[in-house]
Amino acid sequence: MGGKKRPTLSQLAKKAEKEKAQQPQKGKKEAKKEEAPAKRTIQTLDEKVFQTIAKEVQGMKAVTPYEVASKYGIKMSVAFKVLRNLRDRGDLVLVAKGHRTEIYIPAKRG
């Protein structure tokens, strides 16, 4: 029935002083966070990177989109498209396909 007890005036004053003291400290931390470089991923792929991926993939035992995406800093969707394009060209052979990923091997080994 009663409800929540309200703080006294002195408690409110102390709380306000603490918040004012913490605000400059938070500003310093936020400034440091903003300075840190964010990890960038490539959303579109140029021909030079595509050719590099095509050469590197030939030396691997098995190729997954995750490996390509993490190694070259591209998005997973772009990695899927690259590997499917290489499969259509005949450079890769699809070995296994699941709900979320695809596993390829170079055509020379397949």
Jmol script that loads the backbone (N, CA, C; Angstrom):
load data "model"
ATOM      1  N   MET A   1       0.784  -1.192   0.000  1.00  0.00           N
ATOM      2  CA  MET A   1       0.000   0.000   0.000  1.00  0.00           C
ATOM      3  C   MET A   1       0.829   1.261   0.000  1.00  0.00           C
ATOM      4  N   GLY A   2       1.844   1.294   0.761  1.00  0.00           N
ATOM      5  CA  GLY A   2       2.572   2.532   0.948  1.00  0.00           C
ATOM      6  C   GLY A   2       3.269   3.020  -0.305  1.00  0.00           C
ATOM      7  N   GLY A   3       4.111   2.220  -0.893  1.00  0.00           N
ATOM      8  CA  GLY A   3       4.884   2.638  -2.050  1.00  0.00           C
ATOM      9  C   GLY A   3       6.349   2.756  -1.694  1.00  0.00           C
ATOM     10  N   LYS A   4       7.128   3.220  -2.650  1.00  0.00           N
ATOM     11  CA  LYS A   4       8.567   3.307  -2.465  1.00  0.00           C
ATOM     12  C   LYS A   4       8.923   4.521  -1.603  1.00  0.00           C
ATOM     13  N   LYS A   5       9.874   4.327  -0.686  1.00  0.00           N
ATOM     14  CA  LYS A   5      10.323   5.416   0.170  1.00  0.00           C
ATOM     15  C   LYS A   5      11.163   6.387  -0.651  1.00  0.00           C
ATOM     16  N   ARG A   6      10.908   7.631  -0.480  1.00  0.00           N
ATOM     17  CA  ARG A   6      11.656   8.654  -1.220  1.00  0.00           C
ATOM     18  C   ARG A   6      12.894   9.060  -0.442  1.00  0.00           C
ATOM     19  N   PRO A   7      14.005   9.364  -1.156  1.00  0.00           N
ATOM     20  CA  PRO A   7      15.231   9.771  -0.453  1.00  0.00           C
ATOM     21  C   PRO A   7      15.084  11.169   0.148  1.00  0.00           C
ATOM     22  N   THR A   8      15.882  11.392   1.192  1.00  0.00           N
ATOM     23  CA  THR A   8      15.871  12.705   1.840  1.00  0.00           C
ATOM     24  C   THR A   8      16.624  13.701   0.974  1.00  0.00           C
ATOM     25  N   LEU A   9      16.515  14.970   1.308  1.00  0.00           N
ATOM     26  CA  LEU A   9      17.194  16.014   0.543  1.00  0.00           C
ATOM     27  C   LEU A   9      18.705  15.860   0.586  1.00  0.00           C
ATOM     28  N   SER A  10      19.248  15.463   1.722  1.00  0.00           N
ATOM     29  CA  SER A  10      20.703  15.294   1.815  1.00  0.00           C
ATOM     30  C   SER A  10      21.165  14.107   0.959  1.00  0.00           C
ATOM     31  N   GLN A  11      20.354  13.056   0.900  1.00  0.00           N
ATOM     32  CA  GLN A  11      20.704  11.912   0.063  1.00  0.00           C
ATOM     33  C   GLN A  11      20.674  12.300  -1.417  1.00  0.00           C
ATOM     34  N   LEU A  12      19.707  13.092  -1.814  1.00  0.00           N
ATOM     35  CA  LEU A  12      19.633  13.568  -3.195  1.00  0.00           C
ATOM     36  C   LEU A  12      20.836  14.436  -3.553  1.00  0.00           C
ATOM     37  N   ALA A  13      21.251  15.282  -2.627  1.00  0.00           N
ATOM     38  CA  ALA A  13      22.396  16.153  -2.863  1.00  0.00           C
ATOM     39  C   ALA A  13      23.676  15.327  -3.030  1.00  0.00           C
ATOM     40  N   LYS A  14      23.863  14.322  -2.176  1.00  0.00           N
ATOM     41  CA  LYS A  14      25.047  13.459  -2.283  1.00  0.00           C
ATOM     42  C   LYS A  14      25.057  12.702  -3.618  1.00  0.00           C
ATOM     43  N   LYS A  15      23.898  12.221  -4.014  1.00  0.00           N
ATOM     44  CA  LYS A  15      23.799  11.484  -5.282  1.00  0.00           C
ATOM     45  C   LYS A  15      24.139  12.390  -6.460  1.00  0.00           C
ATOM     46  N   ALA A  16      23.666  13.628  -6.435  1.00  0.00           N
ATOM     47  CA  ALA A  16      23.954  14.577  -7.510  1.00  0.00           C
ATOM     48  C   ALA A  16      25.445  14.895  -7.574  1.00  0.00           C
ATOM     49  N   GLU A  17      26.090  15.034  -6.412  1.00  0.00           N
ATOM     50  CA  GLU A  17      27.534  15.309  -6.386  1.00  0.00           C
ATOM     51  C   GLU A  17      28.335  14.140  -6.960  1.00  0.00           C
ATOM     52  N   LYS A  18      27.934  12.925  -6.639  1.00  0.00           N
ATOM     53  CA  LYS A  18      28.625  11.746  -7.170  1.00  0.00           C
ATOM     54  C   LYS A  18      28.497  11.676  -8.691  1.00  0.00           C
ATOM     55  N   GLU A  19      27.312  11.962  -9.208  1.00  0.00           N
ATOM     56  CA  GLU A  19      27.101  11.927 -10.655  1.00  0.00           C
ATOM     57  C   GLU A  19      27.945  12.978 -11.367  1.00  0.00           C
ATOM     58  N   LYS A  20      28.060  14.166 -10.775  1.00  0.00           N
ATOM     59  CA  LYS A  20      28.884  15.220 -11.371  1.00  0.00           C
ATOM     60  C   LYS A  20      30.355  14.823 -11.371  1.00  0.00           C
ATOM     61  N   ALA A  21      30.792  14.169 -10.321  1.00  0.00           N
ATOM     62  CA  ALA A  21      32.191  13.747 -10.225  1.00  0.00           C
ATOM     63  C   ALA A  21      32.502  12.631 -11.223  1.00  0.00           C
ATOM     64  N   GLN A  22      31.525  11.783 -11.531  1.00  0.00           N
ATOM     65  CA  GLN A  22      31.754  10.670 -12.446  1.00  0.00           C
ATOM     66  C   GLN A  22      31.634  11.074 -13.907  1.00  0.00           C
ATOM     67  N   GLN A  23      30.955  12.142 -14.219  1.00  0.00           N
ATOM     68  CA  GLN A  23      30.774  12.555 -15.616  1.00  0.00           C
ATOM     69  C   GLN A  23      32.087  12.864 -16.317  1.00  0.00           C
ATOM     70  N   PRO A  24      33.024  13.622 -15.751  1.00  0.00           N
ATOM     71  CA  PRO A  24      34.294  13.849 -16.457  1.00  0.00           C
ATOM     72  C   PRO A  24      35.083  12.558 -16.666  1.00  0.00           C
ATOM     73  N   GLN A  25      35.022  11.639 -15.721  1.00  0.00           N
ATOM     74  CA  GLN A  25      35.727  10.373 -15.877  1.00  0.00           C
ATOM     75  C   GLN A  25      35.141   9.568 -17.017  1.00  0.00           C
ATOM     76  N   LYS A  26      33.839   9.558 -17.151  1.00  0.00           N
ATOM     77  CA  LYS A  26      33.210   8.823 -18.244  1.00  0.00           C
ATOM     78  C   LYS A  26      33.584   9.436 -19.581  1.00  0.00           C
ATOM     79  N   GLY A  27      33.691  10.731 -19.631  1.00  0.00           N
ATOM     80  CA  GLY A  27      34.066  11.401 -20.873  1.00  0.00           C
ATOM     81  C   GLY A  27      35.448  10.985 -21.350  1.00  0.00           C
ATOM     82  N   LYS A  28      36.380  10.813 -20.431  1.00  0.00           N
ATOM     83  CA  LYS A  28      37.724  10.388 -20.793  1.00  0.00           C
ATOM     84  C   LYS A  28      37.713   8.975 -21.354  1.00  0.00           C
ATOM     85  N   LYS A  29      36.953   8.097 -20.735  1.00  0.00           N
ATOM     86  CA  LYS A  29      36.889   6.718 -21.202  1.00  0.00           C
ATOM     87  C   LYS A  29      36.242   6.634 -22.574  1.00  0.00           C
ATOM     88  N   GLU A  30      35.198   7.412 -22.781  1.00  0.00           N
ATOM     89  CA  GLU A  30      34.518   7.398 -24.074  1.00  0.00           C
ATOM     90  C   GLU A  30      35.429   7.921 -25.176  1.00  0.00           C
ATOM     91  N   ALA A  31      36.243   8.921 -24.860  1.00  0.00           N
ATOM     92  CA  ALA A  31      37.154   9.462 -25.857  1.00  0.00           C
ATOM     93  C   ALA A  31      38.185   8.410 -26.256  1.00  0.00           C
ATOM     94  N   LYS A  32      38.656   7.634 -25.313  1.00  0.00           N
ATOM     95  CA  LYS A  32      39.614   6.581 -25.621  1.00  0.00           C
ATOM     96  C   LYS A  32      38.980   5.506 -26.492  1.00  0.00           C
ATOM     97  N   LYS A  33      37.737   5.179 -26.231  1.00  0.00           N
ATOM     98  CA  LYS A  33      37.056   4.168 -27.024  1.00  0.00           C
ATOM     99  C   LYS A  33      36.872   4.623 -28.459  1.00  0.00           C
ATOM    100  N   GLU A  34      36.587   5.882 -28.653  1.00  0.00           N
ATOM    101  CA  GLU A  34      36.380   6.404 -29.998  1.00  0.00           C
ATOM    102  C   GLU A  34      37.668   6.396 -30.813  1.00  0.00           C
ATOM    103  N   GLU A  35      38.813   6.552 -30.151  1.00  0.00           N
ATOM    104  CA  GLU A  35      40.094   6.585 -30.849  1.00  0.00           C
ATOM    105  C   GLU A  35      40.504   5.215 -31.368  1.00  0.00           C
ATOM    106  N   ALA A  36      40.029   4.161 -30.744  1.00  0.00           N
ATOM    107  CA  ALA A  36      40.406   2.813 -31.157  1.00  0.00           C
ATOM    108  C   ALA A  36      39.842   2.534 -32.555  1.00  0.00           C
ATOM    109  N   PRO A  37      40.688   2.048 -33.476  1.00  0.00           N
ATOM    110  CA  PRO A  37      40.197   1.775 -34.822  1.00  0.00           C
ATOM    111  C   PRO A  37      39.267   0.569 -34.838  1.00  0.00           C
ATOM    112  N   ALA A  38      38.209   0.694 -35.582  1.00  0.00           N
ATOM    113  CA  ALA A  38      37.248  -0.397 -35.696  1.00  0.00           C
ATOM    114  C   ALA A  38      37.702  -1.347 -36.803  1.00  0.00           C
ATOM    115  N   LYS A  39      37.380  -2.625 -36.632  1.00  0.00           N
ATOM    116  CA  LYS A  39      37.737  -3.611 -37.642  1.00  0.00           C
ATOM    117  C   LYS A  39      36.834  -3.405 -38.846  1.00  0.00           C
ATOM    118  N   ARG A  40      37.429  -3.238 -39.989  1.00  0.00           N
ATOM    119  CA  ARG A  40      36.651  -2.984 -41.192  1.00  0.00           C
ATOM    120  C   ARG A  40      36.558  -4.247 -42.029  1.00  0.00           C
ATOM    121  N   THR A  41      35.407  -4.440 -42.626  1.00  0.00           N
ATOM    122  CA  THR A  41      35.211  -5.561 -43.528  1.00  0.00           C
ATOM    123  C   THR A  41      34.845  -5.016 -44.898  1.00  0.00           C
ATOM    124  N   ILE A  42      35.310  -5.687 -45.904  1.00  0.00           N
ATOM    125  CA  ILE A  42      35.031  -5.266 -47.275  1.00  0.00           C
ATOM    126  C   ILE A  42      33.675  -5.796 -47.679  1.00  0.00           C
ATOM    127  N   GLN A  43      32.822  -4.894 -48.165  1.00  0.00           N
ATOM    128  CA  GLN A  43      31.484  -5.302 -48.577  1.00  0.00           C
ATOM    129  C   GLN A  43      31.431  -5.633 -50.058  1.00  0.00           C
ATOM    130  N   THR A  44      32.295  -5.011 -50.835  1.00  0.00           N
ATOM    131  CA  THR A  44      32.368  -5.323 -52.257  1.00  0.00           C
ATOM    132  C   THR A  44      33.792  -5.769 -52.562  1.00  0.00           C
ATOM    133  N   LEU A  45      33.941  -6.498 -53.625  1.00  0.00           N
ATOM    134  CA  LEU A  45      35.225  -7.113 -53.917  1.00  0.00           C
ATOM    135  C   LEU A  45      35.734  -6.608 -55.262  1.00  0.00           C
ATOM    136  N   ASP A  46      36.981  -6.168 -55.297  1.00  0.00           N
ATOM    137  CA  ASP A  46      37.549  -5.755 -56.577  1.00  0.00           C
ATOM    138  C   ASP A  46      38.285  -6.945 -57.202  1.00  0.00           C
ATOM    139  N   GLU A  47      38.632  -6.804 -58.445  1.00  0.00           N
ATOM    140  CA  GLU A  47      39.210  -7.912 -59.220  1.00  0.00           C
ATOM    141  C   GLU A  47      40.571  -8.348 -58.668  1.00  0.00           C
ATOM    142  N   LYS A  48      41.348  -7.408 -58.158  1.00  0.00           N
ATOM    143  CA  LYS A  48      42.678  -7.739 -57.648  1.00  0.00           C
ATOM    144  C   LYS A  48      42.589  -8.693 -56.453  1.00  0.00           C
ATOM    145  N   VAL A  49      41.685  -8.403 -55.516  1.00  0.00           N
ATOM    146  CA  VAL A  49      41.518  -9.254 -54.343  1.00  0.00           C
ATOM    147  C   VAL A  49      40.946 -10.607 -54.766  1.00  0.00           C
ATOM    148  N   PHE A  50      40.043 -10.610 -55.729  1.00  0.00           N
ATOM    149  CA  PHE A  50      39.468 -11.855 -56.219  1.00  0.00           C
ATOM    150  C   PHE A  50      40.550 -12.760 -56.803  1.00  0.00           C
ATOM    151  N   GLN A  51      41.450 -12.189 -57.597  1.00  0.00           N
ATOM    152  CA  GLN A  51      42.542 -12.978 -58.179  1.00  0.00           C
ATOM    153  C   GLN A  51      43.477 -13.517 -57.089  1.00  0.00           C
ATOM    154  N   THR A  52      43.720 -12.709 -56.074  1.00  0.00           N
ATOM    155  CA  THR A  52      44.568 -13.147 -54.964  1.00  0.00           C
ATOM    156  C   THR A  52      43.933 -14.339 -54.245  1.00  0.00           C
ATOM    157  N   ILE A  53      42.626 -14.245 -54.000  1.00  0.00           N
ATOM    158  CA  ILE A  53      41.928 -15.346 -53.340  1.00  0.00           C
ATOM    159  C   ILE A  53      41.981 -16.597 -54.211  1.00  0.00           C
ATOM    160  N   ALA A  54      41.792 -16.430 -55.517  1.00  0.00           N
ATOM    161  CA  ALA A  54      41.803 -17.572 -56.430  1.00  0.00           C
ATOM    162  C   ALA A  54      43.155 -18.283 -56.396  1.00  0.00           C
ATOM    163  N   LYS A  55      44.250 -17.532 -56.303  1.00  0.00           N
ATOM    164  CA  LYS A  55      45.579 -18.144 -56.250  1.00  0.00           C
ATOM    165  C   LYS A  55      45.823 -18.835 -54.907  1.00  0.00           C
ATOM    166  N   GLU A  56      45.462 -18.174 -53.819  1.00  0.00           N
ATOM    167  CA  GLU A  56      45.710 -18.718 -52.483  1.00  0.00           C
ATOM    168  C   GLU A  56      44.905 -19.988 -52.218  1.00  0.00           C
ATOM    169  N   VAL A  57      43.701 -20.038 -52.734  1.00  0.00           N
ATOM    170  CA  VAL A  57      42.808 -21.164 -52.485  1.00  0.00           C
ATOM    171  C   VAL A  57      43.359 -22.453 -53.091  1.00  0.00           C
ATOM    172  N   GLN A  58      44.101 -22.355 -54.165  1.00  0.00           N
ATOM    173  CA  GLN A  58      44.632 -23.546 -54.835  1.00  0.00           C
ATOM    174  C   GLN A  58      45.613 -24.313 -53.961  1.00  0.00           C
ATOM    175  N   GLY A  59      46.241 -23.658 -53.014  1.00  0.00           N
ATOM    176  CA  GLY A  59      47.216 -24.315 -52.165  1.00  0.00           C
ATOM    177  C   GLY A  59      46.646 -24.870 -50.870  1.00  0.00           C
ATOM    178  N   MET A  60      45.367 -24.682 -50.622  1.00  0.00           N
ATOM    179  CA  MET A  60      44.757 -25.120 -49.374  1.00  0.00           C
ATOM    180  C   MET A  60      44.179 -26.534 -49.517  1.00  0.00           C
ATOM    181  N   LYS A  61      44.129 -27.263 -48.417  1.00  0.00           N
ATOM    182  CA  LYS A  61      43.530 -28.596 -48.445  1.00  0.00           C
ATOM    183  C   LYS A  61      42.020 -28.506 -48.613  1.00  0.00           C
ATOM    184  N   ALA A  62      41.404 -27.727 -47.758  1.00  0.00           N
ATOM    185  CA  ALA A  62      39.956 -27.519 -47.812  1.00  0.00           C
ATOM    186  C   ALA A  62      39.691 -26.033 -47.604  1.00  0.00           C
ATOM    187  N   VAL A  63      38.623 -25.556 -48.199  1.00  0.00           N
ATOM    188  CA  VAL A  63      38.320 -24.131 -48.151  1.00  0.00           C
ATOM    189  C   VAL A  63      36.894 -23.950 -47.654  1.00  0.00           C
ATOM    190  N   THR A  64      36.728 -23.084 -46.661  1.00  0.00           N
ATOM    191  CA  THR A  64      35.405 -22.728 -46.174  1.00  0.00           C
ATOM    192  C   THR A  64      35.231 -21.218 -46.286  1.00  0.00           C
ATOM    193  N   PRO A  65      34.013 -20.755 -46.354  1.00  0.00           N
ATOM    194  CA  PRO A  65      33.787 -19.308 -46.423  1.00  0.00           C
ATOM    195  C   PRO A  65      34.339 -18.567 -45.208  1.00  0.00           C
ATOM    196  N   TYR A  66      34.303 -19.188 -44.046  1.00  0.00           N
ATOM    197  CA  TYR A  66      34.827 -18.533 -42.851  1.00  0.00           C
ATOM    198  C   TYR A  66      36.329 -18.275 -42.978  1.00  0.00           C
ATOM    199  N   GLU A  67      37.074 -19.235 -43.488  1.00  0.00           N
ATOM    200  CA  GLU A  67      38.518 -19.063 -43.651  1.00  0.00           C
ATOM    201  C   GLU A  67      38.823 -17.897 -44.590  1.00  0.00           C
ATOM    202  N   VAL A  68      38.090 -17.828 -45.694  1.00  0.00           N
ATOM    203  CA  VAL A  68      38.315 -16.761 -46.666  1.00  0.00           C
ATOM    204  C   VAL A  68      37.931 -15.414 -46.067  1.00  0.00           C
ATOM    205  N   ALA A  69      36.795 -15.361 -45.375  1.00  0.00           N
ATOM    206  CA  ALA A  69      36.322 -14.102 -44.798  1.00  0.00           C
ATOM    207  C   ALA A  69      37.282 -13.583 -43.733  1.00  0.00           C
ATOM    208  N   SER A  70      37.769 -14.462 -42.878  1.00  0.00           N
ATOM    209  CA  SER A  70      38.661 -14.013 -41.811  1.00  0.00           C
ATOM    210  C   SER A  70      40.052 -13.661 -42.340  1.00  0.00           C
ATOM    211  N   LYS A  71      40.535 -14.367 -43.333  1.00  0.00           N
ATOM    212  CA  LYS A  71      41.876 -14.129 -43.853  1.00  0.00           C
ATOM    213  C   LYS A  71      41.956 -12.818 -44.648  1.00  0.00           C
ATOM    214  N   TYR A  72      40.922 -12.507 -45.401  1.00  0.00           N
ATOM    215  CA  TYR A  72      40.963 -11.333 -46.272  1.00  0.00           C
ATOM    216  C   TYR A  72      40.121 -10.170 -45.760  1.00  0.00           C
ATOM    217  N   GLY A  73      39.473 -10.328 -44.622  1.00  0.00           N
ATOM    218  CA  GLY A  73      38.701  -9.241 -44.032  1.00  0.00           C
ATOM    219  C   GLY A  73      37.485  -8.865 -44.849  1.00  0.00           C
ATOM    220  N   ILE A  74      36.807  -9.856 -45.390  1.00  0.00           N
ATOM    221  CA  ILE A  74      35.597  -9.592 -46.156  1.00  0.00           C
ATOM    222  C   ILE A  74      34.404 -10.168 -45.414  1.00  0.00           C
ATOM    223  N   LYS A  75      33.219  -9.760 -45.802  1.00  0.00           N
ATOM    224  CA  LYS A  75      32.015 -10.269 -45.165  1.00  0.00           C
ATOM    225  C   LYS A  75      31.785 -11.722 -45.574  1.00  0.00           C
ATOM    226  N   MET A  76      31.051 -12.432 -44.735  1.00  0.00           N
ATOM    227  CA  MET A  76      30.767 -13.843 -45.024  1.00  0.00           C
ATOM    228  C   MET A  76      29.965 -13.987 -46.310  1.00  0.00           C
ATOM    229  N   SER A  77      29.028 -13.095 -46.549  1.00  0.00           N
ATOM    230  CA  SER A  77      28.216 -13.189 -47.760  1.00  0.00           C
ATOM    231  C   SER A  77      29.079 -13.014 -49.001  1.00  0.00           C
ATOM    232  N   VAL A  78      30.064 -12.136 -48.921  1.00  0.00           N
ATOM    233  CA  VAL A  78      30.976 -11.928 -50.048  1.00  0.00           C
ATOM    234  C   VAL A  78      31.850 -13.166 -50.230  1.00  0.00           C
ATOM    235  N   ALA A  79      32.275 -13.768 -49.128  1.00  0.00           N
ATOM    236  CA  ALA A  79      33.097 -14.985 -49.205  1.00  0.00           C
ATOM    237  C   ALA A  79      32.316 -16.121 -49.864  1.00  0.00           C
ATOM    238  N   PHE A  80      31.047 -16.259 -49.521  1.00  0.00           N
ATOM    239  CA  PHE A  80      30.209 -17.277 -50.165  1.00  0.00           C
ATOM    240  C   PHE A  80      30.140 -17.031 -51.671  1.00  0.00           C
ATOM    241  N   LYS A  81      29.940 -15.783 -52.049  1.00  0.00           N
ATOM    242  CA  LYS A  81      29.829 -15.454 -53.477  1.00  0.00           C
ATOM    243  C   LYS A  81      31.128 -15.738 -54.218  1.00  0.00           C
ATOM    244  N   VAL A  82      32.261 -15.416 -53.590  1.00  0.00           N
ATOM    245  CA  VAL A  82      33.564 -15.650 -54.212  1.00  0.00           C
ATOM    246  C   VAL A  82      33.773 -17.143 -54.444  1.00  0.00           C
ATOM    247  N   LEU A  83      33.507 -17.947 -53.417  1.00  0.00           N
ATOM    248  CA  LEU A  83      33.729 -19.385 -53.543  1.00  0.00           C
ATOM    249  C   LEU A  83      32.769 -20.008 -54.554  1.00  0.00           C
ATOM    250  N   ARG A  84      31.550 -19.543 -54.604  1.00  0.00           N
ATOM    251  CA  ARG A  84      30.605 -20.071 -55.598  1.00  0.00           C
ATOM    252  C   ARG A  84      31.037 -19.685 -57.008  1.00  0.00           C
ATOM    253  N   ASN A  85      31.583 -18.482 -57.145  1.00  0.00           N
ATOM    254  CA  ASN A  85      32.078 -18.032 -58.445  1.00  0.00           C
ATOM    255  C   ASN A  85      33.268 -18.896 -58.878  1.00  0.00           C
ATOM    256  N   LEU A  86      34.164 -19.184 -57.948  1.00  0.00           N
ATOM    257  CA  LEU A  86      35.309 -20.044 -58.257  1.00  0.00           C
ATOM    258  C   LEU A  86      34.848 -21.466 -58.598  1.00  0.00           C
ATOM    259  N   ARG A  87      33.800 -21.933 -57.947  1.00  0.00           N
ATOM    260  CA  ARG A  87      33.244 -23.249 -58.268  1.00  0.00           C
ATOM    261  C   ARG A  87      32.678 -23.257 -59.689  1.00  0.00           C
ATOM    262  N   ASP A  88      31.973 -22.196 -60.055  1.00  0.00           N
ATOM    263  CA  ASP A  88      31.396 -22.112 -61.397  1.00  0.00           C
ATOM    264  C   ASP A  88      32.483 -22.036 -62.471  1.00  0.00           C
ATOM    265  N   ARG A  89      33.612 -21.407 -62.125  1.00  0.00           N
ATOM    266  CA  ARG A  89      34.728 -21.326 -63.076  1.00  0.00           C
ATOM    267  C   ARG A  89      35.457 -22.653 -63.215  1.00  0.00           C
ATOM    268  N   GLY A  90      35.296 -23.533 -62.230  1.00  0.00           N
ATOM    269  CA  GLY A  90      35.959 -24.824 -62.282  1.00  0.00           C
ATOM    270  C   GLY A  90      37.226 -24.888 -61.446  1.00  0.00           C
ATOM    271  N   ASP A  91      37.521 -23.861 -60.681  1.00  0.00           N
ATOM    272  CA  ASP A  91      38.712 -23.862 -59.837  1.00  0.00           C
ATOM    273  C   ASP A  91      38.508 -24.654 -58.553  1.00  0.00           C
ATOM    274  N   LEU A  92      37.274 -24.732 -58.068  1.00  0.00           N
ATOM    275  CA  LEU A  92      36.967 -25.441 -56.829  1.00  0.00           C
ATOM    276  C   LEU A  92      35.894 -26.494 -57.077  1.00  0.00           C
ATOM    277  N   VAL A  93      35.897 -27.502 -56.203  1.00  0.00           N
ATOM    278  CA  VAL A  93      34.886 -28.551 -56.256  1.00  0.00           C
ATOM    279  C   VAL A  93      34.166 -28.559 -54.913  1.00  0.00           C
ATOM    280  N   LEU A  94      32.843 -28.560 -54.945  1.00  0.00           N
ATOM    281  CA  LEU A  94      32.049 -28.597 -53.723  1.00  0.00           C
ATOM    282  C   LEU A  94      32.059 -30.021 -53.169  1.00  0.00           C
ATOM    283  N   VAL A  95      32.538 -30.171 -51.933  1.00  0.00           N
ATOM    284  CA  VAL A  95      32.642 -31.484 -51.312  1.00  0.00           C
ATOM    285  C   VAL A  95      31.441 -31.742 -50.409  1.00  0.00           C
ATOM    286  N   ALA A  96      31.117 -30.784 -49.569  1.00  0.00           N
ATOM    287  CA  ALA A  96      30.010 -30.944 -48.633  1.00  0.00           C
ATOM    288  C   ALA A  96      29.295 -29.616 -48.478  1.00  0.00           C
ATOM    289  N   LYS A  97      27.981 -29.705 -48.362  1.00  0.00           N
ATOM    290  CA  LYS A  97      27.190 -28.498 -48.167  1.00  0.00           C
ATOM    291  C   LYS A  97      26.224 -28.768 -47.033  1.00  0.00           C
ATOM    292  N   GLY A  98      26.221 -27.886 -46.069  1.00  0.00           N
ATOM    293  CA  GLY A  98      25.318 -27.988 -44.943  1.00  0.00           C
ATOM    294  C   GLY A  98      24.348 -26.825 -44.952  1.00  0.00           C
ATOM    295  N   HIS A  99      23.628 -26.697 -43.865  1.00  0.00           N
ATOM    296  CA  HIS A  99      22.649 -25.625 -43.750  1.00  0.00           C
ATOM    297  C   HIS A  99      23.317 -24.252 -43.726  1.00  0.00           C
ATOM    298  N   ARG A 100      24.493 -24.168 -43.085  1.00  0.00           N
ATOM    299  CA  ARG A 100      25.132 -22.868 -42.902  1.00  0.00           C
ATOM    300  C   ARG A 100      26.433 -22.678 -43.659  1.00  0.00           C
ATOM    301  N   THR A 101      27.076 -23.719 -44.093  1.00  0.00           N
ATOM    302  CA  THR A 101      28.389 -23.560 -44.705  1.00  0.00           C
ATOM    303  C   THR A 101      28.581 -24.533 -45.857  1.00  0.00           C
ATOM    304  N   GLU A 102      29.618 -24.279 -46.601  1.00  0.00           N
ATOM    305  CA  GLU A 102      29.986 -25.114 -47.731  1.00  0.00           C
ATOM    306  C   GLU A 102      31.476 -25.407 -47.627  1.00  0.00           C
ATOM    307  N   ILE A 103      31.875 -26.606 -47.990  1.00  0.00           N
ATOM    308  CA  ILE A 103      33.295 -26.994 -47.948  1.00  0.00           C
ATOM    309  C   ILE A 103      33.735 -27.315 -49.362  1.00  0.00           C
ATOM    310  N   TYR A 104      34.833 -26.687 -49.773  1.00  0.00           N
ATOM    311  CA  TYR A 104      35.366 -26.877 -51.119  1.00  0.00           C
ATOM    312  C   TYR A 104      36.779 -27.428 -51.039  1.00  0.00           C
ATOM    313  N   ILE A 105      37.209 -28.053 -52.131  1.00  0.00           N
ATOM    314  CA  ILE A 105      38.602 -28.429 -52.313  1.00  0.00           C
ATOM    315  C   ILE A 105      39.019 -27.942 -53.685  1.00  0.00           C
ATOM    316  N   PRO A 106      40.319 -27.721 -53.889  1.00  0.00           N
ATOM    317  CA  PRO A 106      40.765 -27.300 -55.223  1.00  0.00           C
ATOM    318  C   PRO A 106      40.453 -28.375 -56.270  1.00  0.00           C
ATOM    319  N   ALA A 107      40.208 -27.953 -57.502  1.00  0.00           N
ATOM    320  CA  ALA A 107      39.821 -28.876 -58.569  1.00  0.00           C
ATOM    321  C   ALA A 107      40.921 -29.876 -58.879  1.00  0.00           C
ATOM    322  N   LYS A 108      42.183 -29.500 -58.709  1.00  0.00           N
ATOM    323  CA  LYS A 108      43.298 -30.390 -58.998  1.00  0.00           C
ATOM    324  C   LYS A 108      43.277 -31.604 -58.084  1.00  0.00           C
ATOM    325  N   ARG A 109      42.871 -31.415 -56.840  1.00  0.00           N
ATOM    326  CA  ARG A 109      42.836 -32.517 -55.874  1.00  0.00           C
ATOM    327  C   ARG A 109      41.555 -33.337 -56.013  1.00  0.00           C
ATOM    328  N   GLY A 110      40.472 -32.697 -56.496  1.00  0.00           N
ATOM    329  CA  GLY A 110      39.177 -33.375 -56.585  1.00  0.00           C
ATOM    330  C   GLY A 110      39.160 -34.282 -57.752  1.00  0.00           C
TER     331      GLY A 110
END
end "model"
wireframe off; spacefill off
backbone 0.3
color backbone group
